[in-house]
Amino acid sequence: MNGLPKNNYKALWLWACIFSLLFWLGDLSGFRDFTSIWSGTHVGEEWTYFAGLYYLFFYIIWVCVVPILVIAGVLDFFYLNKKNT
């Protein structure tokens, strides 16, 4: 464990924030309206496929990965505080 950085929890929280901001950017841009590609019923211009895929990709990351990063950061934070005292 000597090779791990001491502030690993900060990196985990930073990535969680970056993924959240990218998801919210797509949500505020209105990309949710183009998620009909998920069901295969999408009809539209080429850029709307990208918009729908962007939203779905970051939605899945926001739902599945971000909570893991936050929980791992909290556990790492408390583990480091326990180890240093």
QUIDAHU-V741044 format. One line per field, one symbol per residue. psi: psi as a letter, one per 30 degrees, with the letter a starting at -180 (. if undefined). A space follows every 10 residues. Layout:
psi = ???
This chain:
psi = gffklfheee eeeeeeeeee eeeeeeeffg fffggffefg gkkaleffee eeeeeeefee eeeeeeeeee eeeeeeeeee eeef.
